[in-house]
Amino acid sequence: WELVDYKTGLLTDGDGPVKPEYVAQMKLYAHMMHETLGVFPAKIYLEPLVGEPLELPLLPEECEAFAGNVVAVLTETNLLLR
């Protein structure tokens, strides 16, 4: 499996690294794929409308840790809102 997200805008803020929100989004997508199908994608890409696709590094442990942090923040936020 390969995971591809199509983007209509720029992948970076100038000549710098990929926008952090895109990296975060792809980590969550990879985690959800693992939760749903039981496998992580072999590769993950951002596909701009113009230009070449950009492969992002994929570390399953990083995706799991990031998703765990997101769930913890959402849980804490929900408790505060009660």
PyMOL Python script that loads the backbone (N, CA, C, O; Angstrom):
from pymol import cmd

cmd.read_pdbstr("""\
ATOM      1  N   TRP A   1       0.829  -1.190   0.000  1.00  0.00           N
ATOM      2  CA  TRP A   1       0.000   0.000   0.000  1.00  0.00           C
ATOM      3  C   TRP A   1       0.869   1.247   0.000  1.00  0.00           C
ATOM      4  O   TRP A   1       1.901   1.308   0.668  1.00  0.00           O
ATOM      5  N   GLU A   2       0.432   2.228  -0.757  1.00  0.00           N
ATOM      6  CA  GLU A   2       1.042   3.547  -0.716  1.00  0.00           C
ATOM      7  C   GLU A   2      -0.066   4.545  -0.439  1.00  0.00           C
ATOM      8  O   GLU A   2      -1.177   4.409  -0.951  1.00  0.00           O
ATOM      9  N   LEU A   3       0.232   5.532   0.360  1.00  0.00           N
ATOM     10  CA  LEU A   3      -0.740   6.540   0.764  1.00  0.00           C
ATOM     11  C   LEU A   3      -0.382   7.852   0.077  1.00  0.00           C
ATOM     12  O   LEU A   3       0.731   8.356   0.230  1.00  0.00           O
ATOM     13  N   VAL A   4      -1.325   8.402  -0.678  1.00  0.00           N
ATOM     14  CA  VAL A   4      -1.092   9.635  -1.433  1.00  0.00           C
ATOM     15  C   VAL A   4      -2.153  10.657  -1.044  1.00  0.00           C
ATOM     16  O   VAL A   4      -3.342  10.346  -0.987  1.00  0.00           O
ATOM     17  N   ASP A   5      -1.702  11.885  -0.777  1.00  0.00           N
ATOM     18  CA  ASP A   5      -2.627  12.983  -0.499  1.00  0.00           C
ATOM     19  C   ASP A   5      -2.376  14.061  -1.553  1.00  0.00           C
ATOM     20  O   ASP A   5      -1.261  14.565  -1.686  1.00  0.00           O
ATOM     21  N   TYR A   6      -3.415  14.402  -2.290  1.00  0.00           N
ATOM     22  CA  TYR A   6      -3.315  15.411  -3.344  1.00  0.00           C
ATOM     23  C   TYR A   6      -3.515  16.796  -2.742  1.00  0.00           C
ATOM     24  O   TYR A   6      -4.463  17.027  -1.992  1.00  0.00           O
ATOM     25  N   LYS A   7      -2.617  17.707  -3.075  1.00  0.00           N
ATOM     26  CA  LYS A   7      -2.650  19.069  -2.545  1.00  0.00           C
ATOM     27  C   LYS A   7      -2.808  20.070  -3.681  1.00  0.00           C
ATOM     28  O   LYS A   7      -2.183  19.941  -4.734  1.00  0.00           O
ATOM     29  N   THR A   8      -3.651  21.067  -3.449  1.00  0.00           N
ATOM     30  CA  THR A   8      -3.864  22.095  -4.466  1.00  0.00           C
ATOM     31  C   THR A   8      -2.907  23.274  -4.301  1.00  0.00           C
ATOM     32  O   THR A   8      -2.722  24.057  -5.233  1.00  0.00           O
ATOM     33  N   GLY A   9      -2.306  23.405  -3.133  1.00  0.00           N
ATOM     34  CA  GLY A   9      -1.415  24.528  -2.873  1.00  0.00           C
ATOM     35  C   GLY A   9       0.036  24.092  -2.797  1.00  0.00           C
ATOM     36  O   GLY A   9       0.387  22.963  -3.140  1.00  0.00           O
ATOM     37  N   LEU A  10       0.868  25.010  -2.339  1.00  0.00           N
ATOM     38  CA  LEU A  10       2.296  24.737  -2.186  1.00  0.00           C
ATOM     39  C   LEU A  10       2.528  23.767  -1.042  1.00  0.00           C
ATOM     40  O   LEU A  10       1.813  23.792  -0.041  1.00  0.00           O
ATOM     41  N   LEU A  11       3.534  22.910  -1.196  1.00  0.00           N
ATOM     42  CA  LEU A  11       3.850  21.934  -0.158  1.00  0.00           C
ATOM     43  C   LEU A  11       4.740  22.507   0.927  1.00  0.00           C
ATOM     44  O   LEU A  11       4.839  21.946   2.019  1.00  0.00           O
ATOM     45  N   THR A  12       5.394  23.635   0.624  1.00  0.00           N
ATOM     46  CA  THR A  12       6.305  24.267   1.584  1.00  0.00           C
ATOM     47  C   THR A  12       5.960  25.747   1.720  1.00  0.00           C
ATOM     48  O   THR A  12       5.193  26.302   0.934  1.00  0.00           O
ATOM     49  N   ASP A  13       6.539  26.356   2.722  1.00  0.00           N
ATOM     50  CA  ASP A  13       6.446  27.812   2.875  1.00  0.00           C
ATOM     51  C   ASP A  13       7.711  28.418   2.280  1.00  0.00           C
ATOM     52  O   ASP A  13       8.575  28.899   3.014  1.00  0.00           O
ATOM     53  N   GLY A  14       7.820  28.398   0.987  1.00  0.00           N
ATOM     54  CA  GLY A  14       9.033  28.888   0.319  1.00  0.00           C
ATOM     55  C   GLY A  14       9.960  27.729   0.017  1.00  0.00           C
ATOM     56  O   GLY A  14       9.526  26.686  -0.472  1.00  0.00           O
ATOM     57  N   ASP A  15      11.247  27.914   0.312  1.00  0.00           N
ATOM     58  CA  ASP A  15      12.241  26.876   0.036  1.00  0.00           C
ATOM     59  C   ASP A  15      12.489  25.967   1.225  1.00  0.00           C
ATOM     60  O   ASP A  15      13.381  25.121   1.178  1.00  0.00           O
ATOM     61  N   GLY A  16      11.721  26.125   2.284  1.00  0.00           N
ATOM     62  CA  GLY A  16      11.929  25.352   3.501  1.00  0.00           C
ATOM     63  C   GLY A  16      11.351  23.950   3.433  1.00  0.00           C
ATOM     64  O   GLY A  16      11.016  23.450   2.359  1.00  0.00           O
ATOM     65  N   PRO A  17      11.240  23.328   4.593  1.00  0.00           N
ATOM     66  CA  PRO A  17      10.699  21.966   4.652  1.00  0.00           C
ATOM     67  C   PRO A  17       9.200  21.945   4.362  1.00  0.00           C
ATOM     68  O   PRO A  17       8.550  22.986   4.267  1.00  0.00           O
ATOM     69  N   VAL A  18       8.679  20.750   4.226  1.00  0.00           N
ATOM     70  CA  VAL A  18       7.241  20.557   4.009  1.00  0.00           C
ATOM     71  C   VAL A  18       6.479  21.188   5.170  1.00  0.00           C
ATOM     72  O   VAL A  18       6.920  21.140   6.318  1.00  0.00           O
ATOM     73  N   LYS A  19       5.338  21.774   4.855  1.00  0.00           N
ATOM     74  CA  LYS A  19       4.513  22.393   5.893  1.00  0.00           C
ATOM     75  C   LYS A  19       4.230  21.372   6.995  1.00  0.00           C
ATOM     76  O   LYS A  19       3.824  20.246   6.707  1.00  0.00           O
ATOM     77  N   PRO A  20       4.440  21.757   8.247  1.00  0.00           N
ATOM     78  CA  PRO A  20       4.266  20.798   9.347  1.00  0.00           C
ATOM     79  C   PRO A  20       2.852  20.237   9.452  1.00  0.00           C
ATOM     80  O   PRO A  20       2.667  19.101   9.890  1.00  0.00           O
ATOM     81  N   GLU A  21       1.853  21.023   9.054  1.00  0.00           N
ATOM     82  CA  GLU A  21       0.483  20.521   9.122  1.00  0.00           C
ATOM     83  C   GLU A  21       0.257  19.372   8.127  1.00  0.00           C
ATOM     84  O   GLU A  21      -0.568  18.492   8.373  1.00  0.00           O
ATOM     85  N   TYR A  22       0.986  19.384   7.011  1.00  0.00           N
ATOM     86  CA  TYR A  22       0.882  18.297   6.043  1.00  0.00           C
ATOM     87  C   TYR A  22       1.538  17.030   6.583  1.00  0.00           C
ATOM     88  O   TYR A  22       1.019  15.928   6.407  1.00  0.00           O
ATOM     89  N   VAL A  23       2.679  17.196   7.240  1.00  0.00           N
ATOM     90  CA  VAL A  23       3.367  16.050   7.843  1.00  0.00           C
ATOM     91  C   VAL A  23       2.478  15.447   8.932  1.00  0.00           C
ATOM     92  O   VAL A  23       2.329  14.227   9.004  1.00  0.00           O
ATOM     93  N   ALA A  24       1.893  16.286   9.770  1.00  0.00           N
ATOM     94  CA  ALA A  24       1.012  15.814  10.835  1.00  0.00           C
ATOM     95  C   ALA A  24      -0.179  15.061  10.245  1.00  0.00           C
ATOM     96  O   ALA A  24      -0.551  13.993  10.731  1.00  0.00           O
ATOM     97  N   GLN A  25      -0.763  15.621   9.210  1.00  0.00           N
ATOM     98  CA  GLN A  25      -1.916  14.998   8.560  1.00  0.00           C
ATOM     99  C   GLN A  25      -1.555  13.609   8.038  1.00  0.00           C
ATOM    100  O   GLN A  25      -2.323  12.664   8.218  1.00  0.00           O
ATOM    101  N   MET A  26      -0.405  13.476   7.399  1.00  0.00           N
ATOM    102  CA  MET A  26      -0.008  12.196   6.837  1.00  0.00           C
ATOM    103  C   MET A  26       0.306  11.167   7.917  1.00  0.00           C
ATOM    104  O   MET A  26       0.042   9.978   7.736  1.00  0.00           O
ATOM    105  N   LYS A  27       0.865  11.614   9.035  1.00  0.00           N
ATOM    106  CA  LYS A  27       1.099  10.698  10.159  1.00  0.00           C
ATOM    107  C   LYS A  27      -0.219  10.141  10.674  1.00  0.00           C
ATOM    108  O   LYS A  27      -0.329   8.951  10.971  1.00  0.00           O
ATOM    109  N   LEU A  28      -1.218  11.011  10.779  1.00  0.00           N
ATOM    110  CA  LEU A  28      -2.525  10.553  11.246  1.00  0.00           C
ATOM    111  C   LEU A  28      -3.178   9.622  10.225  1.00  0.00           C
ATOM    112  O   LEU A  28      -3.787   8.622  10.605  1.00  0.00           O
ATOM    113  N   TYR A  29      -3.061   9.937   8.944  1.00  0.00           N
ATOM    114  CA  TYR A  29      -3.607   9.048   7.912  1.00  0.00           C
ATOM    115  C   TYR A  29      -2.948   7.665   7.989  1.00  0.00           C
ATOM    116  O   TYR A  29      -3.633   6.646   7.904  1.00  0.00           O
ATOM    117  N   ALA A  30      -1.625   7.632   8.150  1.00  0.00           N
ATOM    118  CA  ALA A  30      -0.919   6.351   8.242  1.00  0.00           C
ATOM    119  C   ALA A  30      -1.375   5.571   9.474  1.00  0.00           C
ATOM    120  O   ALA A  30      -1.559   4.356   9.415  1.00  0.00           O
ATOM    121  N   HIS A  31      -1.554   6.278  10.582  1.00  0.00           N
ATOM    122  CA  HIS A  31      -2.042   5.632  11.807  1.00  0.00           C
ATOM    123  C   HIS A  31      -3.448   5.061  11.598  1.00  0.00           C
ATOM    124  O   HIS A  31      -3.730   3.930  11.992  1.00  0.00           O
ATOM    125  N   MET A  32      -4.324   5.851  10.976  1.00  0.00           N
ATOM    126  CA  MET A  32      -5.690   5.386  10.735  1.00  0.00           C
ATOM    127  C   MET A  32      -5.705   4.186   9.787  1.00  0.00           C
ATOM    128  O   MET A  32      -6.519   3.277   9.946  1.00  0.00           O
ATOM    129  N   MET A  33      -4.814   4.184   8.813  1.00  0.00           N
ATOM    130  CA  MET A  33      -4.713   3.045   7.907  1.00  0.00           C
ATOM    131  C   MET A  33      -4.322   1.794   8.687  1.00  0.00           C
ATOM    132  O   MET A  33      -4.867   0.711   8.474  1.00  0.00           O
ATOM    133  N   HIS A  34      -3.368   1.970   9.592  1.00  0.00           N
ATOM    134  CA  HIS A  34      -2.929   0.837  10.415  1.00  0.00           C
ATOM    135  C   HIS A  34      -4.064   0.353  11.321  1.00  0.00           C
ATOM    136  O   HIS A  34      -4.268  -0.851  11.471  1.00  0.00           O
ATOM    137  N   GLU A  35      -4.788   1.274  11.913  1.00  0.00           N
ATOM    138  CA  GLU A  35      -5.910   0.913  12.781  1.00  0.00           C
ATOM    139  C   GLU A  35      -7.013   0.206  12.003  1.00  0.00           C
ATOM    140  O   GLU A  35      -7.656  -0.702  12.529  1.00  0.00           O
ATOM    141  N   THR A  36      -7.236   0.610  10.767  1.00  0.00           N
ATOM    142  CA  THR A  36      -8.328   0.067   9.961  1.00  0.00           C
ATOM    143  C   THR A  36      -7.944  -1.234   9.258  1.00  0.00           C
ATOM    144  O   THR A  36      -8.699  -2.206   9.288  1.00  0.00           O
ATOM    145  N   LEU A  37      -6.769  -1.249   8.624  1.00  0.00           N
ATOM    146  CA  LEU A  37      -6.374  -2.385   7.795  1.00  0.00           C
ATOM    147  C   LEU A  37      -5.329  -3.299   8.436  1.00  0.00           C
ATOM    148  O   LEU A  37      -5.079  -4.405   7.956  1.00  0.00           O
ATOM    149  N   GLY A  38      -4.720  -2.822   9.531  1.00  0.00           N
ATOM    150  CA  GLY A  38      -3.700  -3.624  10.198  1.00  0.00           C
ATOM    151  C   GLY A  38      -2.314  -3.515   9.592  1.00  0.00           C
ATOM    152  O   GLY A  38      -1.411  -4.252   9.988  1.00  0.00           O
ATOM    153  N   VAL A  39      -2.126  -2.608   8.637  1.00  0.00           N
ATOM    154  CA  VAL A  39      -0.810  -2.411   8.011  1.00  0.00           C
ATOM    155  C   VAL A  39      -0.527  -0.919   7.874  1.00  0.00           C
ATOM    156  O   VAL A  39      -1.433  -0.098   7.731  1.00  0.00           O
ATOM    157  N   PHE A  40       0.740  -0.606   7.922  1.00  0.00           N
ATOM    158  CA  PHE A  40       1.163   0.756   7.611  1.00  0.00           C
ATOM    159  C   PHE A  40       1.453   0.819   6.119  1.00  0.00           C
ATOM    160  O   PHE A  40       1.832  -0.184   5.514  1.00  0.00           O
ATOM    161  N   PRO A  41       1.274   2.001   5.520  1.00  0.00           N
ATOM    162  CA  PRO A  41       1.641   2.111   4.105  1.00  0.00           C
ATOM    163  C   PRO A  41       3.142   1.923   3.934  1.00  0.00           C
ATOM    164  O   PRO A  41       3.929   2.265   4.817  1.00  0.00           O
ATOM    165  N   ALA A  42       3.527   1.370   2.780  1.00  0.00           N
ATOM    166  CA  ALA A  42       4.952   1.206   2.481  1.00  0.00           C
ATOM    167  C   ALA A  42       5.611   2.558   2.229  1.00  0.00           C
ATOM    168  O   ALA A  42       6.771   2.777   2.576  1.00  0.00           O
ATOM    169  N   LYS A  43       4.838   3.467   1.614  1.00  0.00           N
ATOM    170  CA  LYS A  43       5.339   4.808   1.321  1.00  0.00           C
ATOM    171  C   LYS A  43       4.189   5.792   1.454  1.00  0.00           C
ATOM    172  O   LYS A  43       3.023   5.439   1.277  1.00  0.00           O
ATOM    173  N   ILE A  44       4.543   7.045   1.772  1.00  0.00           N
ATOM    174  CA  ILE A  44       3.541   8.113   1.801  1.00  0.00           C
ATOM    175  C   ILE A  44       4.051   9.280   0.960  1.00  0.00           C
ATOM    176  O   ILE A  44       5.229   9.635   0.995  1.00  0.00           O
ATOM    177  N   TYR A  45       3.117   9.864   0.201  1.00  0.00           N
ATOM    178  CA  TYR A  45       3.454  10.937  -0.728  1.00  0.00           C
ATOM    179  C   TYR A  45       2.488  12.104  -0.596  1.00  0.00           C
ATOM    180  O   TYR A  45       1.316  11.940  -0.257  1.00  0.00           O
ATOM    181  N   LEU A  46       3.016  13.277  -0.874  1.00  0.00           N
ATOM    182  CA  LEU A  46       2.186  14.446  -1.134  1.00  0.00           C
ATOM    183  C   LEU A  46       2.270  14.685  -2.634  1.00  0.00           C
ATOM    184  O   LEU A  46       3.360  14.746  -3.202  1.00  0.00           O
ATOM    185  N   GLU A  47       1.126  14.819  -3.262  1.00  0.00           N
ATOM    186  CA  GLU A  47       1.063  14.978  -4.722  1.00  0.00           C
ATOM    187  C   GLU A  47       0.486  16.353  -5.035  1.00  0.00           C
ATOM    188  O   GLU A  47      -0.717  16.570  -4.889  1.00  0.00           O
ATOM    189  N   PRO A  48       1.349  17.297  -5.473  1.00  0.00           N
ATOM    190  CA  PRO A  48       0.831  18.621  -5.830  1.00  0.00           C
ATOM    191  C   PRO A  48       0.160  18.581  -7.204  1.00  0.00           C
ATOM    192  O   PRO A  48       0.440  17.694  -8.010  1.00  0.00           O
ATOM    193  N   LEU A  49      -0.714  19.534  -7.465  1.00  0.00           N
ATOM    194  CA  LEU A  49      -1.339  19.605  -8.791  1.00  0.00           C
ATOM    195  C   LEU A  49      -0.303  19.874  -9.866  1.00  0.00           C
ATOM    196  O   LEU A  49      -0.432  19.399 -10.994  1.00  0.00           O
ATOM    197  N   VAL A  50       0.729  20.639  -9.517  1.00  0.00           N
ATOM    198  CA  VAL A  50       1.809  20.948 -10.449  1.00  0.00           C
ATOM    199  C   VAL A  50       3.116  20.539  -9.796  1.00  0.00           C
ATOM    200  O   VAL A  50       3.388  20.901  -8.651  1.00  0.00           O
ATOM    201  N   GLY A  51       3.915  19.791 -10.519  1.00  0.00           N
ATOM    202  CA  GLY A  51       5.211  19.391  -9.997  1.00  0.00           C
ATOM    203  C   GLY A  51       5.250  17.917  -9.634  1.00  0.00           C
ATOM    204  O   GLY A  51       4.294  17.172  -9.845  1.00  0.00           O
ATOM    205  N   GLU A  52       6.371  17.530  -9.089  1.00  0.00           N
ATOM    206  CA  GLU A  52       6.631  16.137  -8.763  1.00  0.00           C
ATOM    207  C   GLU A  52       6.081  15.779  -7.387  1.00  0.00           C
ATOM    208  O   GLU A  52       6.029  16.630  -6.499  1.00  0.00           O
ATOM    209  N   PRO A  53       5.668  14.518  -7.205  1.00  0.00           N
ATOM    210  CA  PRO A  53       5.242  14.081  -5.880  1.00  0.00           C
ATOM    211  C   PRO A  53       6.420  14.103  -4.917  1.00  0.00           C
ATOM    212  O   PRO A  53       7.574  13.967  -5.323  1.00  0.00           O
ATOM    213  N   LEU A  54       6.114  14.274  -3.653  1.00  0.00           N
ATOM    214  CA  LEU A  54       7.140  14.346  -2.616  1.00  0.00           C
ATOM    215  C   LEU A  54       6.909  13.209  -1.633  1.00  0.00           C
ATOM    216  O   LEU A  54       5.870  13.142  -0.977  1.00  0.00           O
ATOM    217  N   GLU A  55       7.888  12.314  -1.538  1.00  0.00           N
ATOM    218  CA  GLU A  55       7.785  11.216  -0.576  1.00  0.00           C
ATOM    219  C   GLU A  55       8.209  11.707   0.799  1.00  0.00           C
ATOM    220  O   GLU A  55       9.232  12.377   0.941  1.00  0.00           O
ATOM    221  N   LEU A  56       7.432  11.377   1.791  1.00  0.00           N
ATOM    222  CA  LEU A  56       7.749  11.738   3.166  1.00  0.00           C
ATOM    223  C   LEU A  56       8.303  10.517   3.891  1.00  0.00           C
ATOM    224  O   LEU A  56       7.902   9.389   3.606  1.00  0.00           O
ATOM    225  N   PRO A  57       9.228  10.740   4.832  1.00  0.00           N
ATOM    226  CA  PRO A  57       9.718   9.602   5.606  1.00  0.00           C
ATOM    227  C   PRO A  57       8.593   9.038   6.465  1.00  0.00           C
ATOM    228  O   PRO A  57       7.754   9.780   6.974  1.00  0.00           O
ATOM    229  N   LEU A  58       8.586   7.735   6.617  1.00  0.00           N
ATOM    230  CA  LEU A  58       7.541   7.082   7.391  1.00  0.00           C
ATOM    231  C   LEU A  58       8.161   6.201   8.461  1.00  0.00           C
ATOM    232  O   LEU A  58       8.847   5.225   8.155  1.00  0.00           O
ATOM    233  N   LEU A  59       7.919   6.546   9.709  1.00  0.00           N
ATOM    234  CA  LEU A  59       8.332   5.719  10.827  1.00  0.00           C
ATOM    235  C   LEU A  59       7.066   5.345  11.594  1.00  0.00           C
ATOM    236  O   LEU A  59       6.445   6.208  12.215  1.00  0.00           O
ATOM    237  N   PRO A  60       6.676   4.071  11.557  1.00  0.00           N
ATOM    238  CA  PRO A  60       5.441   3.680  12.241  1.00  0.00           C
ATOM    239  C   PRO A  60       5.386   4.108  13.704  1.00  0.00           C
ATOM    240  O   PRO A  60       4.337   4.530  14.189  1.00  0.00           O
ATOM    241  N   GLU A  61       6.523   4.000  14.412  1.00  0.00           N
ATOM    242  CA  GLU A  61       6.524   4.396  15.827  1.00  0.00           C
ATOM    243  C   GLU A  61       6.211   5.877  15.994  1.00  0.00           C
ATOM    244  O   GLU A  61       5.544   6.279  16.946  1.00  0.00           O
ATOM    245  N   GLU A  62       6.699   6.678  15.061  1.00  0.00           N
ATOM    246  CA  GLU A  62       6.443   8.113  15.102  1.00  0.00           C
ATOM    247  C   GLU A  62       4.961   8.410  14.865  1.00  0.00           C
ATOM    248  O   GLU A  62       4.382   9.278  15.518  1.00  0.00           O
ATOM    249  N   CYS A  63       4.359   7.686  13.931  1.00  0.00           N
ATOM    250  CA  CYS A  63       2.929   7.859  13.647  1.00  0.00           C
ATOM    251  C   CYS A  63       2.093   7.475  14.867  1.00  0.00           C
ATOM    252  O   CYS A  63       1.151   8.182  15.224  1.00  0.00           O
ATOM    253  N   GLU A  64       2.436   6.362  15.502  1.00  0.00           N
ATOM    254  CA  GLU A  64       1.709   5.903  16.683  1.00  0.00           C
ATOM    255  C   GLU A  64       1.841   6.901  17.834  1.00  0.00           C
ATOM    256  O   GLU A  64       0.854   7.224  18.496  1.00  0.00           O
ATOM    257  N   ALA A  65       3.048   7.381  18.067  1.00  0.00           N
ATOM    258  CA  ALA A  65       3.273   8.338  19.151  1.00  0.00           C
ATOM    259  C   ALA A  65       2.524   9.640  18.893  1.00  0.00           C
ATOM    260  O   ALA A  65       1.924  10.206  19.806  1.00  0.00           O
ATOM    261  N   PHE A  66       2.560  10.112  17.654  1.00  0.00           N
ATOM    262  CA  PHE A  66       1.860  11.349  17.312  1.00  0.00           C
ATOM    263  C   PHE A  66       0.360  11.199  17.511  1.00  0.00           C
ATOM    264  O   PHE A  66      -0.286  12.075  18.087  1.00  0.00           O
ATOM    265  N   ALA A  67      -0.195  10.086  17.034  1.00  0.00           N
ATOM    266  CA  ALA A  67      -1.637   9.839  17.195  1.00  0.00           C
ATOM    267  C   ALA A  67      -1.998   9.756  18.678  1.00  0.00           C
ATOM    268  O   ALA A  67      -3.039  10.267  19.091  1.00  0.00           O
ATOM    269  N   GLY A  68      -1.153   9.123  19.471  1.00  0.00           N
ATOM    270  CA  GLY A  68      -1.393   9.049  20.918  1.00  0.00           C
ATOM    271  C   GLY A  68      -1.427  10.420  21.552  1.00  0.00           C
ATOM    272  O   GLY A  68      -2.255  10.684  22.424  1.00  0.00           O
ATOM    273  N   ASN A  69      -0.533  11.299  21.123  1.00  0.00           N
ATOM    274  CA  ASN A  69      -0.515  12.676  21.646  1.00  0.00           C
ATOM    275  C   ASN A  69      -1.770  13.440  21.241  1.00  0.00           C
ATOM    276  O   ASN A  69      -2.321  14.200  22.037  1.00  0.00           O
ATOM    277  N   VAL A  70      -2.219  13.241  20.010  1.00  0.00           N
ATOM    278  CA  VAL A  70      -3.430  13.911  19.541  1.00  0.00           C
ATOM    279  C   VAL A  70      -4.630  13.466  20.369  1.00  0.00           C
ATOM    280  O   VAL A  70      -5.444  14.292  20.781  1.00  0.00           O
ATOM    281  N   VAL A  71      -4.741  12.168  20.610  1.00  0.00           N
ATOM    282  CA  VAL A  71      -5.852  11.647  21.413  1.00  0.00           C
ATOM    283  C   VAL A  71      -5.787  12.205  22.833  1.00  0.00           C
ATOM    284  O   VAL A  71      -6.818  12.557  23.405  1.00  0.00           O
ATOM    285  N   ALA A  72      -4.595  12.288  23.404  1.00  0.00           N
ATOM    286  CA  ALA A  72      -4.445  12.819  24.763  1.00  0.00           C
ATOM    287  C   ALA A  72      -4.881  14.280  24.832  1.00  0.00           C
ATOM    288  O   ALA A  72      -5.562  14.676  25.778  1.00  0.00           O
ATOM    289  N   VAL A  73      -4.500  15.074  23.851  1.00  0.00           N
ATOM    290  CA  VAL A  73      -4.892  16.491  23.829  1.00  0.00           C
ATOM    291  C   VAL A  73      -6.404  16.622  23.659  1.00  0.00           C
ATOM    292  O   VAL A  73      -7.033  17.440  24.330  1.00  0.00           O
ATOM    293  N   LEU A  74      -6.985  15.829  22.775  1.00  0.00           N
ATOM    294  CA  LEU A  74      -8.438  15.875  22.582  1.00  0.00           C
ATOM    295  C   LEU A  74      -9.179  15.451  23.842  1.00  0.00           C
ATOM    296  O   LEU A  74     -10.189  16.056  24.201  1.00  0.00           O
ATOM    297  N   THR A  75      -8.690  14.424  24.511  1.00  0.00           N
ATOM    298  CA  THR A  75      -9.312  13.959  25.756  1.00  0.00           C
ATOM    299  C   THR A  75      -9.248  15.040  26.825  1.00  0.00           C
ATOM    300  O   THR A  75     -10.241  15.312  27.500  1.00  0.00           O
ATOM    301  N   GLU A  76      -8.072  15.661  26.979  1.00  0.00           N
ATOM    302  CA  GLU A  76      -7.903  16.727  27.963  1.00  0.00           C
ATOM    303  C   GLU A  76      -8.803  17.926  27.636  1.00  0.00           C
ATOM    304  O   GLU A  76      -9.407  18.517  28.531  1.00  0.00           O
ATOM    305  N   THR A  77      -8.885  18.275  26.364  1.00  0.00           N
ATOM    306  CA  THR A  77      -9.740  19.384  25.944  1.00  0.00           C
ATOM    307  C   THR A  77     -11.205  19.094  26.243  1.00  0.00           C
ATOM    308  O   THR A  77     -11.922  19.958  26.748  1.00  0.00           O
ATOM    309  N   ASN A  78     -11.646  17.888  25.935  1.00  0.00           N
ATOM    310  CA  ASN A  78     -13.027  17.519  26.225  1.00  0.00           C
ATOM    311  C   ASN A  78     -13.340  17.553  27.715  1.00  0.00           C
ATOM    312  O   ASN A  78     -14.434  17.955  28.114  1.00  0.00           O
ATOM    313  N   LEU A  79     -12.386  17.133  28.534  1.00  0.00           N
ATOM    314  CA  LEU A  79     -12.584  17.178  29.993  1.00  0.00           C
ATOM    315  C   LEU A  79     -12.676  18.620  30.483  1.00  0.00           C
ATOM    316  O   LEU A  79     -13.481  18.919  31.365  1.00  0.00           O
ATOM    317  N   LEU A  80     -11.876  19.501  29.933  1.00  0.00           N
ATOM    318  CA  LEU A  80     -11.917  20.906  30.317  1.00  0.00           C
ATOM    319  C   LEU A  80     -13.222  21.576  29.897  1.00  0.00           C
ATOM    320  O   LEU A  80     -13.724  22.467  30.582  1.00  0.00           O
ATOM    321  N   LEU A  81     -13.757  21.141  28.776  1.00  0.00           N
ATOM    322  CA  LEU A  81     -15.013  21.730  28.296  1.00  0.00           C
ATOM    323  C   LEU A  81     -16.229  21.285  29.096  1.00  0.00           C
ATOM    324  O   LEU A  81     -17.266  21.949  29.073  1.00  0.00           O
ATOM    325  N   ARG A  82     -16.110  20.189  29.789  1.00  0.00           N
ATOM    326  CA  ARG A  82     -17.225  19.715  30.619  1.00  0.00           C
ATOM    327  C   ARG A  82     -17.328  20.600  31.813  1.00  0.00           C
ATOM    328  O   ARG A  82     -18.198  20.396  32.660  1.00  0.00           O
TER     329      ARG A  82
END
""", "prot")
cmd.dss("prot")
cmd.show_as("cartoon", "prot")
cmd.util.cbc("prot")
cmd.orient("prot")
